Amino acid sequence: MPAELACQRLDEDGLAVLRVVGSLTLATAPHLRTSALKCLADQPDAVVVDATRLSVPDDIHLTVLIAAARHAAAWPGVPLIVCAPPPPLASALARLGVDRYIEIVRDFSEARAHVKARELAPHIRAKFAATAGAVAGARRLVVDACTGWRLDHLTSSARLVMSELVTNAVVHAGTPMDVDVHRRGRYLHIAVRDFDPHPARLVGPKSETAPGGRGLLLVDTIATAWGCTPTVDGKVTWASFTSRISRFG
Amino acid sequence: MAVVSVRGELDLSTRELLLRVLTDALRGDVVDRVEIDLAELEFMDACGVSAFLSFRGQAEAEGKTIALRQATGLPLRVLAMTGVLGVLGAKADDATGQGHAG
């Protein structure tokens, strides 16, 4: 462990609290990253970085927090929260737009309130075996979610993208999968977690008439955003849709 | 010419069945063309596109032709977005169901 930065883990009430003391630099950033990922691997309700005694001499090293937040976002349910940053750090986080990826709160009670609000957000999860029937099952799940949450204008897009993501999990990963659908603000997120580490890649068809390679092409065309993120035991392929714009249907 | 009508949802779990039926329709010396009517196809994903392209290749190897007709709604948009309307013989007119009485 680099001497200038100490990461101490103190868990409470299902939250993984990471107290970070010292200076975040090029040399110490990997240590913070590893510590944050270790916390995430346990799937707590949230990872709270206690930044009370953290200093960041150079803005550039804050990207380690963005990277960790992206990793956390891959499997919905584990937000990364930065708690009580000193004023210079708080302004640096705002300057870099880090607050778009990470919730920044003043104290622990605000962090807990944030986690609570998140738990109450509309959320559906289901497990499927790696069978061809999983594809239609997951489609029904997202269609029901869109209907229930009054996102009818997103139904076609979400249904088709879900079909592609689950087909890939069945055909390429061949492992059981967890499917997650949730709404946050004006976004609908769908995510399919499998237990095969090989990432989903957009390759495209080999020729105009070659049968394969169009699934992720459709996902890329239709979803507002999509991606594939590794987890400790596999990967999560996800897509999101804004509820204001429908690019399909 | 043979015509095969497809109804319901075309995905990973139904593509093999579709391909079996299409292959049967293509069999025999008298059939030189198979048209696939999608008027009642409610859903299809990239598996469907892949099935139609596989079938196209199979027909071509036997010197035969295939064409999609009457695609509408979501299936039509999937065919358009994947850029296969042309190679699958679904002209814009056919696809919108305005032409081609077949």
Interface residues (C-beta under 8 A of the other chain):
Chain A: A132 G133 V135 A136 R139 S156 R159 L160 S163 E164 T167 V170 V171 E208 T209 A210 P211 G212 R214 G215 L217 L218 T221 I222 F248 G249
Chain B: E9 D11 L12 S13 F43 D45 A46 C47 V49 S50 A51 L53 S54 R56 G57 L74 R77 V78 M81 T82 G83 V84 V87
